[in-house]
Protein backbone atom coordinates (compact mmCIF):
# COMPACT_ATOMS: atom_id res chain seq x y z
CA UNK A 1 0.00 0.00 0.00
CA UNK A 2 1.33 3.43 -0.82
CA UNK A 3 0.99 6.49 1.38
CA UNK A 4 0.52 10.21 0.72
CA UNK A 5 2.79 12.76 2.32
CA UNK A 6 1.74 16.22 3.54
CA UNK A 7 1.96 17.62 -0.03
CA UNK A 8 -0.39 14.91 -1.31
CA UNK A 9 2.43 13.15 -3.15
CA UNK A 10 2.16 9.37 -3.25
CA UNK A 11 5.21 7.61 -1.82
CA UNK A 12 6.26 4.10 -1.02
CA UNK A 13 6.13 3.63 2.73
CA UNK A 14 9.43 4.51 4.42
CA UNK A 15 9.59 1.28 6.40
CA UNK A 16 8.22 -2.10 5.47
CA UNK A 17 6.85 -3.16 2.10
CA UNK A 18 7.45 -0.98 -0.92
CA UNK A 19 9.99 1.23 0.80
CA UNK A 20 11.62 3.94 -1.30
CA UNK A 21 15.09 4.85 -0.18
CA UNK A 22 17.88 7.03 -1.53
CA UNK A 23 21.47 6.68 -0.37
CA UNK A 24 24.62 8.79 -0.56
CA UNK A 25 27.85 6.83 -0.15
CA UNK A 26 30.17 9.79 0.66
CA UNK A 27 30.10 13.15 2.41
CA UNK A 28 26.58 14.63 2.29
CA UNK A 29 26.15 18.07 0.71
CA UNK A 30 23.07 20.04 -0.32
CA UNK A 31 24.07 19.59 -4.00
CA UNK A 32 24.25 15.81 -3.61
CA UNK A 33 20.92 15.72 -1.79
CA UNK A 34 19.29 17.78 -4.55
CA UNK A 35 20.77 15.55 -7.25
CA UNK A 36 19.67 12.38 -5.47
CA UNK A 37 16.14 13.73 -4.99
CA UNK A 38 15.98 14.43 -8.73
CA UNK A 39 17.33 10.96 -9.61
CA UNK A 40 14.87 9.31 -7.23
CA UNK A 41 11.95 11.27 -8.72
CA UNK A 42 12.91 10.32 -12.29
CA UNK A 43 13.40 6.66 -11.27
CA UNK A 44 10.03 6.40 -9.49
CA UNK A 45 8.32 8.23 -12.36
CA UNK A 46 9.71 5.62 -14.76
CA UNK A 47 8.49 2.82 -12.50
CA UNK A 48 5.00 4.35 -12.41
CA UNK A 49 4.88 4.96 -16.18
CA UNK A 50 5.91 1.36 -16.84
CA UNK A 51 3.00 0.12 -14.72
CA UNK A 52 5.30 -1.63 -12.24
CA UNK A 53 4.79 0.60 -9.19
CA UNK A 54 2.48 -1.84 -7.37
CA UNK A 55 4.66 -4.84 -8.31
CA UNK A 56 7.83 -3.45 -6.75
CA UNK A 57 8.37 -3.93 -3.04
CA UNK A 58 11.36 -1.59 -2.71
CA UNK A 59 13.16 0.81 -5.05
CA UNK A 60 16.07 3.13 -4.38
CA UNK A 61 18.84 5.18 -5.95
CA UNK A 62 22.41 5.32 -4.66
CA UNK A 63 24.72 8.25 -5.34
CA UNK A 64 28.11 6.57 -5.72
CA UNK A 65 31.40 8.09 -4.50
CA UNK A 66 32.84 8.11 -8.05
CA UNK A 67 32.64 10.42 -11.04
CA UNK A 68 32.19 9.26 -14.62
CA UNK A 69 33.64 10.62 -17.83
CA UNK A 70 31.75 11.12 -21.07
CA UNK A 71 32.13 12.99 -24.33
CA UNK A 72 29.88 15.85 -25.42
CA UNK A 73 30.82 17.46 -28.71
CA UNK A 74 34.58 17.90 -28.74
CA UNK A 75 35.04 17.87 -24.96
CA UNK A 76 34.97 15.50 -22.04
CA UNK A 77 32.43 15.79 -19.23
CA UNK A 78 32.75 14.56 -15.67
CA UNK A 79 29.69 13.86 -13.57
CA UNK A 80 28.31 11.90 -10.62
CA UNK A 81 27.41 8.21 -10.98
CA UNK A 82 24.23 6.67 -9.58
CA UNK A 83 23.08 3.08 -9.19
CA UNK A 84 19.41 2.09 -9.31
CA UNK A 85 17.98 -0.98 -7.57
CA UNK A 86 14.55 -2.50 -7.03
CA UNK A 87 13.14 -5.60 -5.36
CA UNK A 88 9.98 -7.17 -6.67
CA UNK A 89 9.12 -8.99 -3.43
CA UNK A 90 10.09 -8.92 0.23
CA UNK A 91 13.02 -11.15 1.25
CA UNK A 92 11.74 -14.58 2.22
CA UNK A 93 8.44 -14.24 0.35
CA UNK A 94 7.65 -17.06 -2.06
Backbone as JSON Lines, residues from 0, in Angstrom:
{"i":0,"aa":"X","n":[0.85,-1.17,0.0],"ca":[0.0,0.0,0.0],"c":[0.89,1.23,0.0]}
{"i":1,"aa":"X","n":[0.57,2.19,-0.78],"ca":[1.33,3.43,-0.82],"c":[0.71,4.43,0.15]}
{"i":2,"aa":"X","n":[1.46,5.47,0.45],"ca":[0.99,6.49,1.38],"c":[1.14,7.86,0.73]}
{"i":3,"aa":"X","n":[0.39,8.84,1.22],"ca":[0.52,10.21,0.72],"c":[1.17,11.05,1.79]}
{"i":4,"aa":"X","n":[2.14,11.88,1.36],"ca":[2.79,12.76,2.32],"c":[1.97,14.04,2.47]}
{"i":5,"aa":"X","n":[2.47,14.99,3.25],"ca":[1.74,16.22,3.54],"c":[1.41,17.03,2.29]}
{"i":6,"aa":"X","n":[2.22,16.89,1.22],"ca":[1.96,17.62,-0.03],"c":[0.98,16.89,-0.92]}
{"i":7,"aa":"X","n":[0.53,15.69,-0.49],"ca":[-0.39,14.91,-1.31],"c":[0.33,14.06,-2.34]}
{"i":8,"aa":"X","n":[1.65,13.96,-2.23],"ca":[2.43,13.15,-3.15],"c":[2.42,11.7,-2.69]}
{"i":9,"aa":"X","n":[2.18,10.78,-3.6],"ca":[2.16,9.37,-3.25],"c":[3.59,8.86,-3.13]}
{"i":10,"aa":"X","n":[3.88,8.16,-2.05],"ca":[5.21,7.61,-1.82],"c":[5.11,6.17,-1.36]}
{"i":11,"aa":"X","n":[6.14,5.4,-1.66],"ca":[6.26,4.1,-1.02],"c":[6.47,4.35,0.47]}
{"i":12,"aa":"X","n":[5.97,3.47,1.29],"ca":[6.13,3.63,2.73],"c":[7.61,3.61,3.07]}
{"i":13,"aa":"X","n":[8.01,4.39,4.09],"ca":[9.43,4.51,4.42],"c":[9.97,3.31,5.18]}
{"i":14,"aa":"X","n":[9.12,2.51,5.78],"ca":[9.59,1.28,6.4],"c":[8.6,0.18,6.07]}
{"i":15,"aa":"X","n":[9.1,-0.99,5.83],"ca":[8.22,-2.1,5.47],"c":[8.08,-2.23,3.97]}
{"i":16,"aa":"X","n":[7.03,-2.89,3.53],"ca":[6.85,-3.16,2.1],"c":[6.86,-1.89,1.26]}
{"i":17,"aa":"X","n":[7.39,-2.04,0.08],"ca":[7.45,-0.98,-0.92],"c":[8.16,0.27,-0.43]}
{"i":18,"aa":"X","n":[9.25,0.09,0.3],"ca":[9.99,1.23,0.8],"c":[10.78,1.89,-0.33]}
{"i":19,"aa":"X","n":[10.81,3.19,-0.35],"ca":[11.62,3.94,-1.3],"c":[12.74,4.6,-0.52]}
{"i":20,"aa":"X","n":[13.95,4.33,-0.91],"ca":[15.09,4.85,-0.18],"c":[16.06,5.48,-1.18]}
{"i":21,"aa":"X","n":[16.82,6.42,-0.73],"ca":[17.88,7.03,-1.53],"c":[19.1,7.13,-0.64]}
{"i":22,"aa":"X","n":[20.26,6.75,-1.16],"ca":[21.47,6.68,-0.37],"c":[22.59,7.51,-0.98]}
{"i":23,"aa":"X","n":[23.4,8.11,-0.14],"ca":[24.62,8.79,-0.56],"c":[25.78,8.08,0.12]}
{"i":24,"aa":"X","n":[26.73,7.59,-0.68],"ca":[27.85,6.83,-0.15],"c":[29.1,7.73,-0.17]}
{"i":25,"aa":"X","n":[29.05,8.85,0.53],"ca":[30.17,9.79,0.66],"c":[29.69,10.94,1.53]}
{"i":26,"aa":"X","n":[30.49,11.99,1.62],"ca":[30.1,13.15,2.41],"c":[28.8,13.75,1.84]}
{"i":27,"aa":"X","n":[27.88,14.11,2.71],"ca":[26.58,14.63,2.29],"c":[26.66,16.15,2.13]}
{"i":28,"aa":"X","n":[26.23,16.63,0.97],"ca":[26.15,18.07,0.71],"c":[24.75,18.38,0.18]}
{"i":29,"aa":"X","n":[24.37,19.63,0.22],"ca":[23.07,20.04,-0.32],"c":[22.98,19.69,-1.81]}
{"i":30,"aa":"X","n":[24.07,19.89,-2.57],"ca":[24.07,19.59,-4.0],"c":[23.82,18.1,-4.24]}
{"i":31,"aa":"X","n":[24.45,17.25,-3.45],"ca":[24.25,15.81,-3.61],"c":[22.83,15.41,-3.23]}
{"i":32,"aa":"X","n":[22.3,16.0,-2.18],"ca":[20.92,15.72,-1.79],"c":[19.95,16.13,-2.89]}
{"i":33,"aa":"X","n":[20.15,17.31,-3.46],"ca":[19.29,17.78,-4.55],"c":[19.37,16.86,-5.76]}
{"i":34,"aa":"X","n":[20.59,16.45,-6.12],"ca":[20.77,15.55,-7.25],"c":[20.08,14.21,-6.99]}
{"i":35,"aa":"X","n":[20.26,13.68,-5.79],"ca":[19.67,12.38,-5.47],"c":[18.14,12.45,-5.44]}
{"i":36,"aa":"X","n":[17.59,13.55,-4.96],"ca":[16.14,13.73,-4.99],"c":[15.63,13.73,-6.44]}
{"i":37,"aa":"X","n":[16.36,14.39,-7.31],"ca":[15.98,14.43,-8.73],"c":[16.07,13.03,-9.36]}
{"i":38,"aa":"X","n":[17.16,12.32,-9.08],"ca":[17.33,10.96,-9.61],"c":[16.21,10.07,-9.11]}
{"i":39,"aa":"X","n":[15.91,10.14,-7.81],"ca":[14.87,9.31,-7.23],"c":[13.51,9.61,-7.86]}
{"i":40,"aa":"X","n":[13.22,10.89,-8.1],"ca":[11.95,11.27,-8.72],"c":[11.84,10.73,-10.14]}
{"i":41,"aa":"X","n":[12.91,10.83,-10.92],"ca":[12.91,10.32,-12.29],"c":[12.75,8.8,-12.29]}
{"i":42,"aa":"X","n":[13.47,8.12,-11.37],"ca":[13.4,6.66,-11.27],"c":[11.98,6.21,-10.91]}
{"i":43,"aa":"X","n":[11.38,6.79,-9.88],"ca":[10.03,6.4,-9.49],"c":[9.01,6.76,-10.56]}
{"i":44,"aa":"X","n":[9.21,7.87,-11.27],"ca":[8.32,8.23,-12.36],"c":[8.37,7.16,-13.46]}
{"i":45,"aa":"X","n":[9.56,6.69,-13.77],"ca":[9.71,5.62,-14.76],"c":[9.04,4.33,-14.33]}
{"i":46,"aa":"X","n":[9.14,4.01,-13.04],"ca":[8.49,2.82,-12.5],"c":[6.97,2.95,-12.63]}
{"i":47,"aa":"X","n":[6.45,4.12,-12.29],"ca":[5.0,4.35,-12.41],"c":[4.55,4.26,-13.86]}
{"i":48,"aa":"X","n":[5.27,4.95,-14.76],"ca":[4.88,4.96,-16.18],"c":[4.94,3.58,-16.81]}
{"i":49,"aa":"X","n":[5.81,2.72,-16.3],"ca":[5.91,1.36,-16.84],"c":[4.84,0.44,-16.3]}
{"i":50,"aa":"X","n":[4.05,0.93,-15.31],"ca":[3.0,0.12,-14.72],"c":[3.49,-0.86,-13.67]}
{"i":51,"aa":"X","n":[4.72,-0.68,-13.19],"ca":[5.3,-1.63,-12.24],"c":[5.27,-1.16,-10.79]}
{"i":52,"aa":"X","n":[4.72,0.02,-10.54],"ca":[4.79,0.6,-9.19],"c":[4.23,-0.35,-8.13]}
{"i":53,"aa":"X","n":[3.09,-0.96,-8.37],"ca":[2.48,-1.84,-7.37],"c":[3.12,-3.22,-7.32]}
{"i":54,"aa":"X","n":[3.97,-3.54,-8.29],"ca":[4.66,-4.84,-8.31],"c":[5.98,-4.79,-7.55]}
{"i":55,"aa":"X","n":[6.5,-3.6,-7.36],"ca":[7.83,-3.45,-6.75],"c":[7.69,-3.21,-5.26]}
{"i":56,"aa":"X","n":[8.41,-4.02,-4.49],"ca":[8.37,-3.93,-3.04],"c":[9.25,-2.8,-2.53]}
{"i":57,"aa":"X","n":[10.42,-2.62,-3.15],"ca":[11.36,-1.59,-2.71],"c":[12.15,-1.09,-3.91]}
{"i":58,"aa":"X","n":[12.35,0.22,-3.99],"ca":[13.16,0.81,-5.05],"c":[13.98,1.93,-4.45]}
{"i":59,"aa":"X","n":[15.24,2.05,-4.91],"ca":[16.07,3.13,-4.38],"c":[17.19,3.48,-5.35]}
{"i":60,"aa":"X","n":[17.69,4.68,-5.18],"ca":[18.84,5.18,-5.95],"c":[20.0,5.38,-4.98]}
{"i":61,"aa":"X","n":[21.21,5.14,-5.47],"ca":[22.41,5.32,-4.66],"c":[23.34,6.27,-5.41]}
{"i":62,"aa":"X","n":[23.74,7.35,-4.77],"ca":[24.72,8.25,-5.34],"c":[26.09,7.7,-4.97]}
{"i":63,"aa":"X","n":[26.83,7.24,-5.96],"ca":[28.11,6.57,-5.72],"c":[29.24,7.58,-5.5]}
{"i":64,"aa":"X","n":[30.28,7.17,-4.78],"ca":[31.4,8.09,-4.5],"c":[32.43,8.12,-5.63]}
{"i":65,"aa":"X","n":[31.95,8.06,-6.88],"ca":[32.84,8.11,-8.05],"c":[32.25,9.08,-9.05]}
{"i":66,"aa":"X","n":[33.09,9.56,-9.94],"ca":[32.64,10.42,-11.04],"c":[32.9,9.68,-12.34]}
{"i":67,"aa":"X","n":[32.05,9.92,-13.32],"ca":[32.19,9.26,-14.62],"c":[32.66,10.27,-15.65]}
{"i":68,"aa":"X","n":[33.2,9.76,-16.74],"ca":[33.64,10.62,-17.83],"c":[32.83,10.28,-19.07]}
{"i":69,"aa":"X","n":[32.48,11.31,-19.82],"ca":[31.75,11.12,-21.07],"c":[32.25,12.14,-22.08]}
{"i":70,"aa":"X","n":[31.75,12.05,-23.27],"ca":[32.13,12.99,-24.33],"c":[30.89,13.69,-24.82]}
{"i":71,"aa":"X","n":[30.95,15.03,-24.85],"ca":[29.88,15.85,-25.42],"c":[30.53,16.8,-26.41]}
{"i":72,"aa":"X","n":[30.17,16.64,-27.68],"ca":[30.82,17.46,-28.71],"c":[32.29,17.1,-28.79]}
{"i":73,"aa":"X","n":[33.15,18.12,-28.66],"ca":[34.58,17.9,-28.74],"c":[35.24,17.81,-27.36]}
{"i":74,"aa":"X","n":[34.45,17.85,-26.29],"ca":[35.04,17.87,-24.96],"c":[34.58,16.72,-24.09]}
{"i":75,"aa":"X","n":[35.32,16.52,-23.02],"ca":[34.97,15.5,-22.04],"c":[34.12,16.14,-20.94]}
{"i":76,"aa":"X","n":[33.23,15.34,-20.37],"ca":[32.43,15.79,-19.23],"c":[32.67,14.84,-18.07]}
{"i":77,"aa":"X","n":[32.6,15.36,-16.88],"ca":[32.75,14.56,-15.67],"c":[31.53,14.79,-14.81]}
{"i":78,"aa":"X","n":[30.91,13.7,-14.34],"ca":[29.69,13.86,-13.57],"c":[29.56,12.73,-12.56]}
{"i":79,"aa":"X","n":[28.58,12.89,-11.66],"ca":[28.31,11.9,-10.62],"c":[27.76,10.62,-11.24]}
{"i":80,"aa":"X","n":[27.96,9.49,-10.56],"ca":[27.41,8.21,-10.98],"c":[26.38,7.75,-9.95]}
{"i":81,"aa":"X","n":[25.29,7.19,-10.45],"ca":[24.23,6.67,-9.58],"c":[23.97,5.21,-9.94]}
{"i":82,"aa":"X","n":[23.54,4.46,-8.96],"ca":[23.08,3.08,-9.19],"c":[21.6,3.05,-8.83]}
{"i":83,"aa":"X","n":[20.84,2.25,-9.57],"ca":[19.41,2.09,-9.31],"c":[19.15,0.63,-8.97]}
{"i":84,"aa":"X","n":[18.26,0.4,-8.01],"ca":[17.98,-0.98,-7.57],"c":[16.5,-1.08,-7.22]}
{"i":85,"aa":"X","n":[15.91,-2.23,-7.5],"ca":[14.55,-2.5,-7.03],"c":[14.41,-3.97,-6.67]}
{"i":86,"aa":"X","n":[13.48,-4.24,-5.77],"ca":[13.14,-5.6,-5.36],"c":[11.67,-5.8,-5.66]}
{"i":87,"aa":"X","n":[11.36,-6.93,-6.29],"ca":[9.98,-7.17,-6.67],"c":[9.18,-7.87,-5.58]}
{"i":88,"aa":"X","n":[9.84,-8.41,-4.57],"ca":[9.12,-8.99,-3.43],"c":[10.0,-8.9,-2.2]}
{"i":89,"aa":"X","n":[9.36,-8.96,-1.03],"ca":[10.09,-8.92,0.23],"c":[10.96,-10.17,0.38]}
{"i":90,"aa":"X","n":[12.13,-10.01,1.01],"ca":[13.02,-11.15,1.25],"c":[12.26,-12.23,2.01]}
{"i":91,"aa":"X","n":[12.39,-13.47,1.55],"ca":[11.74,-14.58,2.22],"c":[10.34,-14.89,1.71]}
{"i":92,"aa":"X","n":[9.77,-13.98,0.91],"ca":[8.44,-14.24,0.35],"c":[8.57,-15.21,-0.82]}
{"i":93,"aa":"X","n":[7.64,-16.12,-0.94],"ca":[7.65,-17.06,-2.06],"c":[6.5,-16.79,-2.99]}
